[in-house]
Structures are given as C-alpha cells and as structure tokens.
Amino acid sequence: MDKEFTLFKDTVSGILEKITGEEKNIKKAADLIAKALIKGKIIHVIGTGGHSNMGAEEMFWRAGGLIPVNAILDAGINLINGARRTTIIERTPGYGIKVMDAYNVGQTAGEVIIIINACGINTMTIDVALEAKKRKMKTIGVTSTSFADTIPKGHPSRHPSNKNLHDLVDVFINNHQPIGDAVIELEGADQKVGPVSTICNSFAVQLLVIETAKKMIESGKKPLIWRSANMPGGDEANREYFKEYSKRIKHLL
C-alpha cells in the first residue's frame, strides 16, 4: 500500500481512538437527547459554516439515524451558493440568531441543540451557542480545541467576543481534529492534504446516535429510527413518520 495511504489510515485511526475516549461526555450528551426525545421533543442540529454543514446532514434523514432531528441546513452557509460567500456569512454577527428564528429553534424551554463546527470560534457558531443559552436550551458542542487554543484573539475568523464553543456548551464532545485539518505532508506541496474534519464529526455524532438509542431502550422507550429507503419495505416503514414530523421538521418533505 502507498505510504501516504497507510499514513492517512493510521492517522485517522488514531483520531477515532481518541474520540472513543470521549465516552463520558458522549454519554452525558446522549442522556440529554434521550430525555428530550422521551418527552416528545425534537432535536435541533446545526453545522455552523462550510463543511461543518455535513455534520448536521449526517444526523438527518439517515438510514439508521434518529427520526426526530431538525437539521438546520441554511443556504447562506452552504457551499453550493459560493465558497467565499459562506465564509463571509459565518462571520456576520446576528446571522445565526435569525436562522434559529427561521427554524423555530428554542420555542420551548429544555429543547436540545447540537452545534457542530470544526474550529468552534467563528461568529455564527458562538452566536448560536449564546442565543441557545438565552432561550434556555440544552447545548451540545462537537468541535476540537486545536483551533480555539491556537488562533489568536481578534483574528477575522473569531467571534467579536473571542469566546470558544467548547467553553459555552453544556456538554462538549472533542472530535480531536488537528490544527489545520489536513494531515498529510507531500514533498513539493506547500500545504498538507488529507483533511479529516468531516470524518471526525461524522464519527462523533454517530457514536452519539448509538448511545442515545441505547439509553432510550434502557428507559423502556423505543427509539424512532429511519430505515433505508433503498431497502425493501423502507418506504413503507418511513411513511408513517412523515405525517407526524413534516410539520415540525423543516426539510423533511
């Protein structure tokens, strides 16, 4: 096997091992989610900028994923509408709060929101975390401390308050993404290749889903889980939930 392939595999394996070491906080976060679901609430999830959006998508309309998940997939921070534009938008004060309003987030006390961001420092990320606190929501952050510990105060990518996501949320799950994201050095290239943030985020949130389902079962409550629409009987199994949740989850239809 190519040495860079092996190095990438080994590096990713090492990071995933570190994420599994976050078991204590994953269980805490899963407990918050399970209790909210048992009470009939939906879970909000947002990836606040660029590729972090995929963290929210990973929890939404996913075979084997939880059904009552309201993924906040705002067009303003989606790369399809312009890469540079997403960076500008995620640095715009107040924007994230208006997105929360548009998705009816935090209408009742005790709602849970999962905030996923590779760096955990940009304006939209911090605005959402602070606003969720104001709305008396339970907050879970999936991010790494690497950028937060390294990027200086006053940097353009930072929230004006210079706060960090991992310091603000009720439960912090460290995805152990390394500073700079990419992990493979190539001779002749000025920049590393092989970014790992999406892998880190996806692995962390799926551990969270697994643990949430376990906790619900232990509480005597059957978790609602999507079946693959590509499998026989999948459409029929999923159809019963559309009517119930399509009015509560913006992107379900």
Contacts in CASP RR format, 6 or more apart in sequence:
PFRMAT RR
TARGET T0000
AUTHOR 0000-0000-0000
METHOD contacts of the structure
MODEL  1
MDKEFTLFKDTVSGILEKITGEEKNIKKAADLIAKALIKGKIIHVIGTGG
HSNMGAEEMFWRAGGLIPVNAILDAGINLINGARRTTIIERTPGYGIKVM
DAYNVGQTAGEVIIIINACGINTMTIDVALEAKKRKMKTIGVTSTSFADT
IPKGHPSRHPSNKNLHDLVDVFINNHQPIGDAVIELEGADQKVGPVSTIC
NSFAVQLLVIETAKKMIESGKKPLIWRSANMPGGDEANREYFKEYSKRIK
HLL
4 184 0 8 1.000
4 186 0 8 1.000
7 184 0 8 1.000
8 183 0 8 1.000
8 184 0 8 1.000
8 194 0 8 1.000
11 183 0 8 1.000
11 184 0 8 1.000
11 196 0 8 1.000
12 183 0 8 1.000
12 196 0 8 1.000
12 199 0 8 1.000
15 176 0 8 1.000
15 177 0 8 1.000
15 178 0 8 1.000
15 196 0 8 1.000
15 199 0 8 1.000
15 200 0 8 1.000
16 199 0 8 1.000
16 203 0 8 1.000
18 174 0 8 1.000
18 176 0 8 1.000
19 173 0 8 1.000
19 174 0 8 1.000
19 175 0 8 1.000
19 176 0 8 1.000
19 200 0 8 1.000
19 203 0 8 1.000
19 204 0 8 1.000
19 207 0 8 1.000
20 207 0 8 1.000
22 173 0 8 1.000
22 174 0 8 1.000
22 204 0 8 1.000
22 207 0 8 1.000
25 171 0 8 1.000
25 172 0 8 1.000
25 173 0 8 1.000
25 174 0 8 1.000
26 173 0 8 1.000
26 204 0 8 1.000
26 207 0 8 1.000
26 208 0 8 1.000
26 211 0 8 1.000
27 211 0 8 1.000
27 215 0 8 1.000
28 171 0 8 1.000
29 114 0 8 1.000
29 140 0 8 1.000
29 141 0 8 1.000
29 171 0 8 1.000
29 173 0 8 1.000
29 208 0 8 1.000
29 211 0 8 1.000
30 208 0 8 1.000
30 211 0 8 1.000
30 212 0 8 1.000
30 214 0 8 1.000
30 215 0 8 1.000
31 215 0 8 1.000
32 112 0 8 1.000
32 138 0 8 1.000
32 140 0 8 1.000
32 170 0 8 1.000
32 171 0 8 1.000
33 43 0 8 1.000
33 66 0 8 1.000
33 112 0 8 1.000
33 114 0 8 1.000
33 140 0 8 1.000
33 208 0 8 1.000
33 212 0 8 1.000
34 212 0 8 1.000
34 215 0 8 1.000
34 216 0 8 1.000
34 219 0 8 1.000
34 221 0 8 1.000
36 43 0 8 1.000
36 110 0 8 1.000
36 111 0 8 1.000
36 112 0 8 1.000
36 138 0 8 1.000
37 43 0 8 1.000
37 66 0 8 1.000
37 68 0 8 1.000
37 212 0 8 1.000
37 216 0 8 1.000
37 221 0 8 1.000
37 223 0 8 1.000
37 224 0 8 1.000
38 216 0 8 1.000
38 219 0 8 1.000
38 221 0 8 1.000
40 68 0 8 1.000
41 68 0 8 1.000
41 108 0 8 1.000
41 110 0 8 1.000
41 111 0 8 1.000
41 112 0 8 1.000
42 68 0 8 1.000
42 69 0 8 1.000
42 70 0 8 1.000
42 111 0 8 1.000
42 245 0 8 1.000
42 248 0 8 1.000
42 249 0 8 1.000
43 66 0 8 1.000
43 68 0 8 1.000
43 69 0 8 1.000
43 70 0 8 1.000
43 112 0 8 1.000
43 113 0 8 1.000
43 114 0 8 1.000
44 69 0 8 1.000
44 70 0 8 1.000
44 72 0 8 1.000
44 103 0 8 1.000
44 105 0 8 1.000
44 106 0 8 1.000
44 111 0 8 1.000
44 112 0 8 1.000
44 113 0 8 1.000
44 114 0 8 1.000
44 137 0 8 1.000
45 55 0 8 1.000
45 56 0 8 1.000
45 59 0 8 1.000
45 60 0 8 1.000
45 69 0 8 1.000
45 70 0 8 1.000
45 71 0 8 1.000
45 72 0 8 1.000
45 113 0 8 1.000
45 114 0 8 1.000
45 116 0 8 1.000
45 205 0 8 1.000
46 56 0 8 1.000
46 71 0 8 1.000
46 72 0 8 1.000
46 74 0 8 1.000
46 99 0 8 1.000
46 113 0 8 1.000
46 114 0 8 1.000
46 115 0 8 1.000
46 116 0 8 1.000
46 128 0 8 1.000
47 53 0 8 1.000
47 55 0 8 1.000
47 56 0 8 1.000
47 72 0 8 1.000
47 77 0 8 1.000
47 115 0 8 1.000
47 116 0 8 1.000
47 117 0 8 1.000
48 77 0 8 1.000
48 90 0 8 1.000
48 96 0 8 1.000
48 115 0 8 1.000
48 116 0 8 1.000
48 117 0 8 1.000
48 120 0 8 1.000
48 122 0 8 1.000
48 124 0 8 1.000
48 125 0 8 1.000
48 128 0 8 1.000
49 77 0 8 1.000
49 86 0 8 1.000
49 89 0 8 1.000
49 90 0 8 1.000
49 117 0 8 1.000
49 122 0 8 1.000
49 124 0 8 1.000
49 125 0 8 1.000
50 77 0 8 1.000
50 78 0 8 1.000
50 79 0 8 1.000
50 86 0 8 1.000
50 87 0 8 1.000
50 90 0 8 1.000
51 79 0 8 1.000
51 118 0 8 1.000
51 197 0 8 1.000
51 198 0 8 1.000
52 116 0 8 1.000
52 117 0 8 1.000
52 118 0 8 1.000
52 197 0 8 1.000
52 201 0 8 1.000
53 73 0 8 1.000
53 77 0 8 1.000
53 78 0 8 1.000
53 79 0 8 1.000
54 198 0 8 1.000
54 201 0 8 1.000
54 202 0 8 1.000
55 116 0 8 1.000
55 142 0 8 1.000
55 198 0 8 1.000
55 201 0 8 1.000
55 202 0 8 1.000
55 205 0 8 1.000
56 71 0 8 1.000
56 72 0 8 1.000
56 73 0 8 1.000
56 114 0 8 1.000
56 116 0 8 1.000
57 71 0 8 1.000
57 73 0 8 1.000
58 201 0 8 1.000
58 202 0 8 1.000
58 205 0 8 1.000
58 206 0 8 1.000
59 65 0 8 1.000
59 66 0 8 1.000
59 69 0 8 1.000
59 71 0 8 1.000
59 114 0 8 1.000
59 205 0 8 1.000
59 209 0 8 1.000
60 69 0 8 1.000
60 71 0 8 1.000
60 73 0 8 1.000
60 251 0 8 1.000
61 71 0 8 1.000
61 226 0 8 1.000
61 251 0 8 1.000
61 252 0 8 1.000
62 226 0 8 1.000
63 226 0 8 1.000
63 227 0 8 1.000
63 228 0 8 1.000
63 229 0 8 1.000
63 230 0 8 1.000
63 231 0 8 1.000
64 209 0 8 1.000
64 225 0 8 1.000
64 226 0 8 1.000
64 227 0 8 1.000
64 228 0 8 1.000
65 209 0 8 1.000
65 225 0 8 1.000
65 226 0 8 1.000
66 209 0 8 1.000
66 212 0 8 1.000
66 213 0 8 1.000
66 223 0 8 1.000
66 224 0 8 1.000
66 225 0 8 1.000
66 226 0 8 1.000
67 224 0 8 1.000
67 225 0 8 1.000
67 226 0 8 1.000
67 241 0 8 1.000
67 245 0 8 1.000
68 224 0 8 1.000
68 245 0 8 1.000
68 248 0 8 1.000
68 249 0 8 1.000
69 249 0 8 1.000
70 103 0 8 1.000
70 105 0 8 1.000
70 248 0 8 1.000
70 249 0 8 1.000
70 250 0 8 1.000
71 249 0 8 1.000
71 251 0 8 1.000
72 99 0 8 1.000
72 100 0 8 1.000
72 103 0 8 1.000
72 105 0 8 1.000
72 250 0 8 1.000
73 251 0 8 1.000
74 96 0 8 1.000
74 99 0 8 1.000
74 102 0 8 1.000
75 81 0 8 1.000
76 85 0 8 1.000
76 86 0 8 1.000
76 89 0 8 1.000
77 86 0 8 1.000
77 89 0 8 1.000
77 90 0 8 1.000
77 124 0 8 1.000
78 86 0 8 1.000
79 86 0 8 1.000
89 95 0 8 1.000
89 124 0 8 1.000
90 122 0 8 1.000
90 123 0 8 1.000
90 124 0 8 1.000
90 125 0 8 1.000
91 122 0 8 1.000
91 123 0 8 1.000
91 124 0 8 1.000
91 156 0 8 1.000
91 157 0 8 1.000
92 123 0 8 1.000
92 124 0 8 1.000
93 123 0 8 1.000
93 127 0 8 1.000
93 160 0 8 1.000
94 123 0 8 1.000
94 127 0 8 1.000
95 123 0 8 1.000
95 124 0 8 1.000
95 127 0 8 1.000
96 124 0 8 1.000
96 127 0 8 1.000
96 128 0 8 1.000
96 131 0 8 1.000
97 127 0 8 1.000
97 128 0 8 1.000
97 131 0 8 1.000
99 124 0 8 1.000
99 128 0 8 1.000
100 106 0 8 1.000
100 128 0 8 1.000
100 131 0 8 1.000
100 132 0 8 1.000
100 135 0 8 1.000
103 250 0 8 1.000
104 250 0 8 1.000
105 111 0 8 1.000
105 113 0 8 1.000
105 132 0 8 1.000
105 135 0 8 1.000
105 137 0 8 1.000
106 113 0 8 1.000
106 132 0 8 1.000
106 135 0 8 1.000
106 136 0 8 1.000
106 137 0 8 1.000
109 135 0 8 1.000
109 136 0 8 1.000
109 137 0 8 1.000
110 136 0 8 1.000
110 137 0 8 1.000
110 138 0 8 1.000
111 135 0 8 1.000
111 137 0 8 1.000
111 138 0 8 1.000
112 137 0 8 1.000
112 138 0 8 1.000
112 139 0 8 1.000
112 140 0 8 1.000
113 128 0 8 1.000
113 132 0 8 1.000
113 137 0 8 1.000
113 138 0 8 1.000
113 139 0 8 1.000
113 140 0 8 1.000
114 140 0 8 1.000
114 141 0 8 1.000
114 142 0 8 1.000
114 205 0 8 1.000
114 208 0 8 1.000
115 125 0 8 1.000
115 128 0 8 1.000
115 129 0 8 1.000
115 132 0 8 1.000
115 139 0 8 1.000
115 140 0 8 1.000
115 141 0 8 1.000
115 142 0 8 1.000
115 143 0 8 1.000
115 165 0 8 1.000
115 169 0 8 1.000
116 141 0 8 1.000
116 142 0 8 1.000
116 143 0 8 1.000
116 201 0 8 1.000
116 205 0 8 1.000
117 125 0 8 1.000
117 141 0 8 1.000
117 142 0 8 1.000
117 143 0 8 1.000
117 165 0 8 1.000
118 143 0 8 1.000
118 144 0 8 1.000
118 147 0 8 1.000
118 175 0 8 1.000
118 177 0 8 1.000
118 181 0 8 1.000
118 197 0 8 1.000
118 200 0 8 1.000
118 201 0 8 1.000
119 125 0 8 1.000
119 143 0 8 1.000
119 144 0 8 1.000
119 147 0 8 1.000
119 148 0 8 1.000
119 151 0 8 1.000
119 157 0 8 1.000
120 126 0 8 1.000
120 143 0 8 1.000
120 144 0 8 1.000
120 147 0 8 1.000
120 148 0 8 1.000
120 164 0 8 1.000
120 165 0 8 1.000
120 166 0 8 1.000
121 147 0 8 1.000
121 148 0 8 1.000
121 151 0 8 1.000
121 157 0 8 1.000
121 158 0 8 1.000
121 159 0 8 1.000
121 163 0 8 1.000
121 164 0 8 1.000
121 165 0 8 1.000
122 157 0 8 1.000
122 158 0 8 1.000
122 159 0 8 1.000
123 158 0 8 1.000
123 159 0 8 1.000
123 160 0 8 1.000
125 143 0 8 1.000
125 159 0 8 1.000
125 165 0 8 1.000
126 159 0 8 1.000
126 161 0 8 1.000
126 163 0 8 1.000
126 164 0 8 1.000
126 165 0 8 1.000
126 168 0 8 1.000
127 159 0 8 1.000
129 139 0 8 1.000
129 141 0 8 1.000
129 163 0 8 1.000
129 165 0 8 1.000
129 168 0 8 1.000
129 169 0 8 1.000
130 163 0 8 1.000
130 168 0 8 1.000
132 139 0 8 1.000
133 139 0 8 1.000
133 168 0 8 1.000
138 170 0 8 1.000
139 168 0 8 1.000
139 169 0 8 1.000
139 170 0 8 1.000
139 171 0 8 1.000
140 169 0 8 1.000
140 170 0 8 1.000
140 171 0 8 1.000
140 172 0 8 1.000
140 173 0 8 1.000
140 208 0 8 1.000
141 165 0 8 1.000
141 166 0 8 1.000
141 169 0 8 1.000
141 171 0 8 1.000
141 172 0 8 1.000
141 173 0 8 1.000
142 173 0 8 1.000
142 175 0 8 1.000
142 201 0 8 1.000
142 204 0 8 1.000
142 205 0 8 1.000
142 208 0 8 1.000
143 165 0 8 1.000
143 166 0 8 1.000
143 172 0 8 1.000
143 173 0 8 1.000
143 174 0 8 1.000
143 175 0 8 1.000
143 177 0 8 1.000
144 174 0 8 1.000
144 175 0 8 1.000
144 176 0 8 1.000
144 177 0 8 1.000
144 178 0 8 1.000
144 200 0 8 1.000
145 164 0 8 1.000
145 166 0 8 1.000
145 174 0 8 1.000
146 177 0 8 1.000
146 178 0 8 1.000
146 179 0 8 1.000
146 180 0 8 1.000
147 177 0 8 1.000
147 179 0 8 1.000
147 180 0 8 1.000
148 164 0 8 1.000
148 165 0 8 1.000
148 166 0 8 1.000
150 179 0 8 1.000
151 157 0 8 1.000
151 158 0 8 1.000
153 162 0 8 1.000
154 162 0 8 1.000
165 172 0 8 1.000
166 172 0 8 1.000
166 174 0 8 1.000
173 204 0 8 1.000
173 208 0 8 1.000
175 197 0 8 1.000
175 200 0 8 1.000
175 201 0 8 1.000
175 203 0 8 1.000
175 204 0 8 1.000
176 200 0 8 1.000
177 196 0 8 1.000
177 197 0 8 1.000
177 200 0 8 1.000
177 201 0 8 1.000
178 196 0 8 1.000
180 192 0 8 1.000
181 195 0 8 1.000
181 196 0 8 1.000
181 197 0 8 1.000
182 191 0 8 1.000
182 192 0 8 1.000
182 193 0 8 1.000
182 194 0 8 1.000
182 195 0 8 1.000
182 196 0 8 1.000
183 192 0 8 1.000
183 194 0 8 1.000
183 195 0 8 1.000
183 196 0 8 1.000
184 192 0 8 1.000
184 193 0 8 1.000
184 194 0 8 1.000
185 192 0 8 1.000
186 192 0 8 1.000
186 193 0 8 1.000
212 223 0 8 1.000
213 223 0 8 1.000
213 225 0 8 1.000
216 222 0 8 1.000
216 223 0 8 1.000
217 223 0 8 1.000
224 241 0 8 1.000
226 238 0 8 1.000
226 241 0 8 1.000
227 233 0 8 1.000
227 234 0 8 1.000
227 237 0 8 1.000
227 238 0 8 1.000
228 234 0 8 1.000
229 235 0 8 1.000
229 238 0 8 1.000
242 252 0 8 1.000
242 253 0 8 1.000
245 252 0 8 1.000
246 252 0 8 1.000
246 253 0 8 1.000
END
